[in-house]
Amino acid sequence: MDIKGNFVKLRAIENEDLELMREMLNDPEIENAVVGWAFPVSKSQQQQWYENNINNTTNFRFIIETPENEAVGLATLTNIDWKNRSATHGIKLANRANRGQGIGTDTVMAIMRYAFEELNLHRLNGSWLEKNRGSERLYTKCGWVIEGQKRQCVYKNGEFHNLMQVGILKSEYESIVKQLKYWE
């Protein structure tokens, strides 16, 4: 089943998407803006990761497609805790030209709808590096709440960065959908 936003489609990763994913992982601009480790990834490593994760039921990753069927990024629901009904969400857009066009907003809204309305989750967690103002604007626009800050906990480019901790509850999602009239 594909996940539909107002204009983006989130779909399963296919073998032909691995090069896009590898390019995003190896792009210094993208990796410097997101949380996590940055190691060069080879084609064979990317293929091996795909084969090891294709049937994982606690970590879902989706390719973001535009209406023109162009793959432009990756959206995730990871660390799914089925008992406590929570998960962690993240997003990466592959090309700077794809930013500022509503793709991120539609992706986050579609992920929330899938998580809350289909998977019956209660809470989504997220984080961003404090300097990543684009992520801050995106998530706060979509109703996410800043819940705290981990001081100097992410080491990138020779320095420590603060990590903003955010979350959204199902009831807050329902409220933002009404407020924005998003699915109407």
C-alpha positions in Angstrom: 0.0 0.0 0.0 1.3 3.4 -0.9 0.8 6.3 1.5 -0.8 9.3 -0.1 -0.4 12.9 0.9 -2.1 15.8 -0.9 0.4 15.5 -3.7 3.4 13.3 -2.6 3.3 9.5 -2.5 5.3 7.5 0.0 6.1 4.0 -1.2 8.3 1.1 -0.4 12.0 1.3 -1.3 12.9 -0.6 -4.4 16.2 -1.8 -5.6 16.4 1.1 -8.1 16.1 3.6 -5.3 19.3 2.5 -3.6 21.5 4.9 -5.6 19.4 7.8 -4.5 19.7 6.7 -0.9 23.4 6.2 -1.2 23.8 9.7 -2.8 21.9 11.2 0.1 24.1 9.4 2.7 27.2 10.5 0.9 26.1 14.1 0.4 28.0 16.2 3.0 25.4 19.0 2.9 22.6 16.7 3.9 24.6 14.6 6.4 25.9 17.8 8.1 22.3 18.9 8.7 20.9 15.7 10.2 21.5 13.6 13.2 23.6 10.5 13.0 26.9 9.1 11.8 28.3 10.0 8.4 30.4 7.3 6.8 31.0 6.9 3.1 28.6 4.2 1.8 29.5 2.0 -1.2 27.0 0.5 -3.6 27.6 -3.0 -2.1 27.1 -1.7 1.4 23.8 0.0 0.4 22.7 -3.2 -1.3 23.5 -5.3 1.8 21.7 -2.8 4.1 18.6 -3.1 1.8 18.7 -6.9 1.9 19.1 -6.9 5.7 16.2 -4.5 6.3 13.6 -5.2 3.7 11.4 -7.2 6.0 11.9 -5.2 9.2 8.6 -4.5 11.0 9.9 -2.0 13.5 11.7 0.3 11.1 9.8 1.5 8.0 11.5 3.6 5.3 9.6 5.1 2.4 10.7 6.8 -0.8 9.1 10.2 -1.3 7.7 10.7 -4.8 6.4 13.8 -6.5 3.3 13.7 -8.7 5.7 13.2 -11.7 6.8 9.9 -10.1 10.2 11.4 -9.3 11.9 10.0 -6.2 13.1 13.0 -4.2 13.8 11.8 -0.7 13.3 9.4 2.2 10.8 9.4 5.1 11.1 7.1 8.0 9.1 5.6 10.9 11.7 3.8 13.0 12.0 2.3 16.5 8.3 1.4 16.4 7.2 0.4 19.9 4.0 -1.5 19.3 3.2 -1.8 23.0 3.5 1.9 23.8 2.3 2.9 20.4 5.1 5.2 19.5 7.8 5.7 16.8 10.5 8.0 15.6 10.1 10.0 12.4 12.6 11.5 10.1 12.8 13.0 6.6 15.6 13.7 4.0 15.1 15.5 0.7 17.7 14.7 -1.8 18.0 18.0 -3.6 18.0 21.6 -2.4 15.7 22.4 -5.3 13.0 20.2 -3.7 12.9 22.3 -0.5 10.4 25.1 0.1 7.8 23.6 -2.3 5.6 21.9 0.3 7.1 18.4 -0.2 8.4 18.2 3.3 5.1 19.4 4.8 3.0 17.0 2.8 5.4 14.2 3.7 5.2 14.8 7.4 1.4 15.2 7.3 1.1 11.9 5.3 3.5 10.1 7.7 1.4 11.3 10.7 -1.9 10.2 9.0 -0.4 6.8 8.4 1.1 6.5 11.9 -2.0 7.7 13.7 -4.9 6.6 11.6 -3.6 3.3 10.1 -1.0 2.0 12.6 -3.0 3.4 15.5 0.1 4.9 17.1 -0.3 7.4 19.9 2.9 9.4 19.7 5.7 10.3 17.2 9.2 11.4 18.3 11.7 13.4 16.4 14.8 15.5 16.7 16.9 18.0 14.8 20.2 19.8 15.2 19.5 23.1 16.8 21.1 25.0 13.8 18.7 23.2 11.4 16.1 26.0 11.1 14.4 24.3 8.1 13.5 21.3 10.2 12.3 23.5 13.0 10.0 25.4 10.7 8.7 22.2 9.1 7.9 20.4 12.2 6.4 23.3 14.2 4.3 24.1 11.2 3.0 20.5 11.3 2.1 20.8 15.0 5.1 19.2 16.6 6.1 20.4 20.1 9.6 21.1 21.2 10.0 19.0 24.4 13.6 19.6 25.3 17.1 20.1 24.3 20.1 17.7 24.7 23.1 20.0 25.1 26.2 19.3 23.1 25.3 15.7 22.3 25.9 15.4 18.5 29.5 15.7 17.3 29.8 16.9 13.6 32.4 18.8 11.8 34.8 19.1 14.8 32.2 20.4 17.2 29.4 19.4 19.5 25.8 20.5 18.6 22.6 20.8 20.6 19.9 18.4 19.7 16.2 19.5 19.9 13.8 16.8 21.0 10.3 17.1 19.6 7.1 15.1 19.6 3.5 15.0 18.6 0.5 13.1 20.0 -2.4 11.8 18.0 -4.7 14.4 19.5 -2.4 17.2 18.5 -2.2 15.8 15.0 -6.1 15.7 14.8 -6.1 19.3 16.0 -3.6 20.6 13.4 -5.5 18.8 10.7 -8.7 20.6 11.7 -6.9 23.9 12.0 -5.2 23.7 8.7 -8.1 21.8 7.0 -5.3 19.7 5.6 -7.2 16.7 4.3 -10.2 18.6 3.0 
